[in-house]
């Protein structure tokens, strides 16, 4: 029986809810895919195949580091084609039993997993590691297109396309390694002009001017 110390942080509340220690948060924010339909084949939330062995390996990595992975699907995403995991270490955002939003979670996130979404540029302000899940890069590029090509030029983080690569990347980053820190800093300076935490203040000033 796990008895967590009362803590109002996202991690603390999740630990109390799930009855497991939660010290690190991985946030997965996949973008919208209009080619995922309810009539199509069901897939794992990661897109690539995740059998029981792979899921157990990922859960074991997170168990070791007291980490949890929260996945927040795009609001327009066809959710019926996604297979929810039964692992306590993988949690669907819509099943969180208390009020929070993407950015309150992001403020406590230790590792972001994303793909072609702009969440990446927001998270650069955190200066924390990123994993890019490009399991369907060719298909997405041909059907929906990309804003930057080649996209690898602006991806400051591990690029993964299958379960083995995902598990390896998560394990490395949760252990404290951060091989893309320098490139991440360069991309942050390129895409985010202000780095002072006063964006909301500037927006208010602009509106009131």
JOPE-V559322 format. One record per pair of residues at least 12 apart in sequence whose C-alpha atoms are under 8 Angstrom apart, sorted by the first residue. I is the first residue (numbers start at 1). J is the second residue. Records with the same first field share a line. If there is no record, write none. Layout:
BEGIN
I = J ; J
END
This chain:
BEGIN
1 = 19
2 = 19 ; 20 ; 21
3 = 16 ; 19
4 = 16 ; 19 ; 20 ; 21
10 = 104 ; 105 ; 108
11 = 23 ; 24 ; 25 ; 108
14 = 96
17 = 97
18 = 88
20 = 66
21 = 66 ; 67
22 = 66 ; 67 ; 68
23 = 65 ; 66 ; 67
24 = 65 ; 66 ; 67 ; 68 ; 109 ; 110
25 = 67 ; 68 ; 69 ; 70 ; 108 ; 109 ; 110 ; 111
26 = 67 ; 68 ; 69 ; 70 ; 109 ; 110 ; 111 ; 112 ; 113
27 = 69 ; 70 ; 71 ; 72 ; 105 ; 106 ; 109 ; 110 ; 111 ; 112 ; 113
28 = 69 ; 70 ; 71 ; 72 ; 112 ; 113 ; 114
29 = 71 ; 72 ; 73 ; 74 ; 112 ; 113 ; 114 ; 115 ; 117 ; 119
30 = 71 ; 72 ; 73 ; 74 ; 113 ; 114 ; 115 ; 116 ; 117
31 = 73 ; 74 ; 114 ; 115 ; 116 ; 117
32 = 73 ; 74 ; 75 ; 76 ; 77
33 = 77 ; 140
34 = 77 ; 78
36 = 77 ; 78 ; 81
37 = 78 ; 80 ; 81
38 = 78 ; 79 ; 80 ; 81
40 = 81
41 = 81
42 = 80 ; 81 ; 82 ; 83
43 = 81 ; 82 ; 83
44 = 82 ; 83 ; 84
45 = 71 ; 82 ; 83 ; 84
46 = 133
47 = 135 ; 136
48 = 135 ; 161 ; 162 ; 163
49 = 162 ; 163
50 = 163
54 = 163 ; 164
57 = 167
58 = 167
59 = 87 ; 89 ; 90
61 = 167 ; 170 ; 171
62 = 89 ; 171
63 = 89
65 = 174 ; 175
67 = 89
68 = 88 ; 89 ; 90 ; 91
69 = 89 ; 90 ; 91
70 = 90 ; 91 ; 92 ; 93
71 = 90 ; 91 ; 92 ; 93
72 = 92 ; 93 ; 94 ; 102
73 = 93
106 = 123
107 = 126
110 = 128 ; 129
111 = 128 ; 129 ; 130 ; 131 ; 173 ; 174
112 = 128 ; 129 ; 130 ; 131
113 = 130 ; 131 ; 132 ; 133
114 = 130 ; 131 ; 132 ; 133
115 = 132 ; 133 ; 134
116 = 146
121 = 188 ; 191 ; 192
124 = 184 ; 185 ; 188
125 = 188 ; 195
127 = 181 ; 184 ; 185
128 = 181
129 = 157 ; 173 ; 178 ; 180 ; 181
130 = 156 ; 157 ; 158
131 = 157 ; 158 ; 159 ; 160 ; 169
132 = 155 ; 157 ; 158 ; 159 ; 160
133 = 159 ; 160 ; 161 ; 166
134 = 159 ; 160 ; 161
135 = 160 ; 161 ; 162
136 = 161
154 = 187
155 = 184
156 = 180 ; 181 ; 183 ; 184 ; 187
157 = 179 ; 180 ; 184
158 = 180
END
